[in-house]
Amino acid sequence: MVQLDRNLYPHLADFGLATYKKDLKHVSVENWRSSGKPTGGFHKRNMVGTLIYMAPEILRKDIHTEKSDVYSFAVSINELLTGVVPYTDLRAEAQAHTVLEMSYTEQQLTAAVVSSSLRPALANPESGAPPSLLYLIERSWDQNPLNRPSFDDIVKELYSLMKHRDISSLPLFTPNDQCQDSNNDLKYIQEDLNWLSRGEELAKKAIAEKSNITSWSSSVHDSLQYKPVLSWGSFVTCGRRETMEDAHFMLPHLCNEKDVHAFGIFDGHRGAAAAEFSSRALPGFLRNSDYICSPADSLIEAFLKTDLTFRDELVLHRNSKRITQKDWHPGCTAVTALIVGNKLFVANAGDCRAIISRSGSPFPMSKDHVASCPEERMRVMEEGVEVKWQVDTWRVGPAALQVTRSIGDDDLKPAVTANPEIIVTCISADDDFLVMASDGLWDVISNEEVVSIIKDTVKEPSMCSKRLATEAAARGSKDNITVIVVFLRPVSTAERIY
C-alpha cells in the first residue's frame, strides 16, 4: 500500500497480512500447501496480492521470498513515475482497471509475465527519473529472483541517488520538509476553488464557534448492551468516467468517544465539488450538532447544514465570478453511518446504499431515492418540479436527474431535498459486517451477491472493499465506485469459507 500525506509525500505500508522477513519462508511454505478447494478467485490463506504486482515465481506458486516483494516494489515505483496502471494505458486514478478491462484475460497476463517476461511500460526520461533509477527498477523486476537486489541494496542505491540529487527533484523522493503543499494547485473541472479545503475550513469554524458541546457518552455507556468489535477499510476507483466524482470519510472515535464511529460516502454528479466539500464539512457539523444526544437528529442537522453551506458557497463564488459557467449546479448523493455503542444509524439521501449482513443475509439499511420510486416521484411533483420519462427511466427537472434527494443541486431545491431518511437498528452477535457503497457498485451487483462475495474473500475489510470494487469494474460498471466495509465482530485474515 502506498499512502500519501498532506504534502503528497509517499509512505509504503502493509496492513493485516504483513510478516517479519525472518518468518517469511516458514509462513509461505505452510500457506502454499494446497487444500484442494476452490478459492473463488482469492487465495484466502496467504492472500499474496493483486495480479499486476505479483512476481513470476508467485504466479508459478513457488516460495514467496524477499525478492518477490522487491519485484512488487519495482512495479509500484514505476507506476508512481508513469502515472499509468501496470499493463494498461489508463491513468493512475483508474485503480481497479486492469487487463480485465482490455482484451487480455488474467490467464493470458499470467502466462505472459511468467513465460515471456512481460513487464509494465518502463518510465521514460520525460518523467524526470535518472537512468540509474530506471536501471534499478529493471533489475528489481528481473525474471530471476537471484538477480534482483535486496531491499538493503535498494535503500543504499536510493540514498546514493538522493545524495547526488539525481532523484531529489522527484515528488516521491522529496524530503518531507521540502515538499510543497499542492492543495493550491488542484484543478477542478468548473472552477479553481478547492472545495475539499473550503469544506474543512467551514467545519473547523463551526467547531470553534461552539462553546457548550454535550458529550455522546450518555448515549453509549451501558455495561449490559452488546459491544461490537469493529474493523474497517475502503477502496475507491474511477469507473468508466473521465473524472472521479466520489468522496468518502472514515472517522473512528468520533467526538473522542471510543464507542462512536462515523463513515460516509458522497457520490457527485454535474461535478465533484459537492462530494469533495461534503466529505470534509459534514463530519464537522455532525460532531458539533445541536442535538448531540440524539444521533438521528444529529445526522439530519449535519446533512441540512452541509447542503445549505455548500449552496451558500456556490452563490458567493458565482457573485465573485470565480465560477465562470452560469448553469453549473453540482450536487451529490450521500450515505452516512453512525455507530453509537450497539446502535447503527444510517442516513441516506440519494442512490448510495448501505446494507448489513444479518444471520448471513443482507439487511437493507437504506432506500434508494430515485424518480422511479412512486413515493419519491410524487413528493417531487408536489413541490412543483416536473418528473418525466426520458430515455430509460424517470428523471427530475431540466437537469434530468435520476435521484430525488441530494446535497447541492441548488437549481432543483426544495424538491430535490437534502433531508435524509434515517434507519436505525441494534447491532447484535448475528450481524457480521456493514457495506456502504456508491451506485457504481449497486448498479451491477445485488445485495445478496455482495454478502456472498465478502463471505468468499479473505476477512480483511480493505481487501473485501477492493474485491467488490474490482468485481463491479469487471462486470462493466459505468460509474465511479466507492466501497466501505466495516466488520462488526472480530475476524481473522486467515479465515476460509468453502
ZIWOGI-V285697 format. One record per backbone hydrogen bond with DSSP energy under -1.0 kcal/mol. NH is the residue of the N-H (numbers start at 0). CO is the residue of the C=O. E is the energy in kcal/mol with one decimal. If there is no record, write none. Layout:
NH CO E
NH CO E
//
This chain:
2 10 -3.0
4 8 -1.7
7 4 -2.4
10 2 -2.5
12 0 -2.9
16 14 -1.2
22 19 -1.2
23 20 -1.2
26 22 -2.3
27 23 -2.6
28 24 -2.5
29 25 -2.0
30 26 -2.6
31 27 -2.2
41 38 -1.3
43 41 -1.1
46 42 -2.4
52 49 -2.2
53 50 -1.7
58 54 -2.0
59 55 -1.6
60 57 -1.5
61 56 -3.4
69 65 -1.7
70 66 -1.7
71 67 -1.6
72 68 -2.6
73 69 -2.2
74 70 -2.0
75 71 -2.3
76 72 -2.6
77 73 -2.3
78 74 -2.0
79 75 -2.0
80 76 -1.9
81 77 -2.3
82 78 -2.8
84 89 -2.2
87 84 -1.8
91 82 -1.9
93 90 -2.0
94 92 -1.4
96 93 -1.2
100 97 -2.1
101 98 -1.6
108 104 -2.3
109 105 -2.6
110 106 -2.3
111 107 -2.2
112 108 -2.6
113 109 -2.4
114 110 -2.9
115 111 -1.2
117 111 -2.1
126 123 -2.2
127 124 -2.0
133 129 -1.8
134 130 -2.5
135 131 -1.6
136 132 -2.0
137 133 -2.2
138 134 -2.3
139 135 -2.0
140 136 -1.3
141 138 -1.3
146 143 -1.7
147 144 -1.3
153 149 -2.3
154 150 -2.6
155 151 -1.9
156 152 -2.3
157 153 -2.6
158 154 -2.4
159 155 -2.0
160 156 -2.4
161 157 -2.5
162 158 -2.5
163 159 -1.7
164 161 -1.5
165 160 -2.8
169 166 -1.6
172 169 -1.6
177 174 -1.8
184 181 -1.7
185 182 -1.1
187 190 -1.1
194 192 -1.2
197 193 -2.3
198 194 -2.4
199 195 -1.8
200 196 -2.5
201 197 -2.3
202 198 -1.9
203 199 -2.3
204 200 -2.1
205 201 -2.0
206 202 -1.9
207 203 -2.5
208 204 -1.7
218 215 -2.8
219 216 -1.0
220 216 -1.6
221 219 -1.0
224 221 -1.3
228 487 -1.1
230 486 -1.4
232 484 -1.9
234 482 -2.1
236 480 -2.7
237 92 -1.6
240 238 -2.6
246 265 -2.2
248 263 -2.2
250 261 -3.7
253 259 -2.3
255 252 -1.4
256 253 -1.7
259 256 -1.5
260 338 -2.2
261 250 -2.2
262 336 -2.3
263 248 -2.5
264 334 -2.4
265 246 -3.2
266 332 -2.1
267 244 -2.3
268 330 -2.8
275 271 -2.4
276 272 -2.8
277 273 -2.6
278 274 -2.0
279 276 -1.0
280 276 -2.7
281 277 -2.0
284 280 -2.0
285 281 -2.7
286 282 -2.4
287 283 -1.2
288 285 -1.2
293 290 -2.6
297 293 -2.4
298 294 -2.2
299 295 -2.0
300 296 -2.6
301 297 -2.4
302 298 -2.5
303 299 -2.5
304 300 -2.6
305 301 -2.3
306 302 -2.4
307 303 -2.5
308 304 -2.8
309 305 -2.4
310 306 -2.3
311 307 -2.2
312 308 -2.1
313 309 -2.1
314 310 -2.1
315 311 -2.4
316 312 -2.5
317 313 -2.2
318 314 -2.5
319 315 -1.4
320 317 -1.4
321 316 -2.2
322 316 -1.2
330 268 -2.1
331 406 -2.5
332 266 -2.3
333 348 -2.2
334 264 -2.1
335 346 -2.7
336 262 -3.2
337 344 -3.3
338 260 -2.9
339 342 -2.6
340 258 -2.8
342 339 -2.2
343 424 -3.2
344 337 -3.0
345 422 -2.5
346 335 -3.0
347 420 -2.0
348 333 -2.9
352 436 -2.4
354 434 -2.4
355 362 -2.1
356 432 -2.6
357 360 -3.1
358 429 -3.2
360 357 -1.7
362 355 -3.0
364 353 -2.8
368 349 -2.4
369 367 -1.1
370 401 -2.9
372 369 -1.8
376 372 -2.9
377 373 -2.4
378 374 -2.1
379 375 -2.2
380 376 -2.2
381 377 -2.3
383 380 -1.8
384 379 -1.5
387 394 -2.0
389 392 -2.7
391 389 -2.4
392 389 -1.6
394 387 -2.5
395 400 -3.3
396 385 -3.1
399 396 -1.6
400 395 -1.8
403 368 -2.0
405 416 -1.8
406 331 -3.1
408 329 -2.6
411 408 -2.2
415 411 -2.3
416 414 -1.5
420 347 -2.7
422 345 -2.3
424 343 -2.0
426 341 -3.8
430 427 -1.8
431 356 -2.9
433 485 -3.0
434 354 -3.0
435 483 -2.6
436 352 -2.2
437 481 -1.8
440 437 -1.9
441 437 -1.0
442 438 -2.1
443 440 -1.4
444 440 -1.6
449 445 -2.2
450 446 -1.9
451 447 -2.1
452 448 -2.8
453 449 -2.1
454 450 -2.1
455 451 -1.3
456 453 -1.6
459 457 -2.4
463 459 -2.3
464 460 -2.4
465 461 -2.3
466 462 -2.6
467 463 -2.2
468 464 -2.3
469 465 -2.9
470 466 -2.0
471 467 -2.2
472 468 -2.3
473 469 -2.5
474 470 -1.6
475 472 -1.5
476 471 -2.2
480 236 -2.4
482 234 -2.5
483 435 -2.9
484 232 -2.6
485 433 -2.8
486 230 -2.9
487 431 -2.7
494 491 -1.7
//
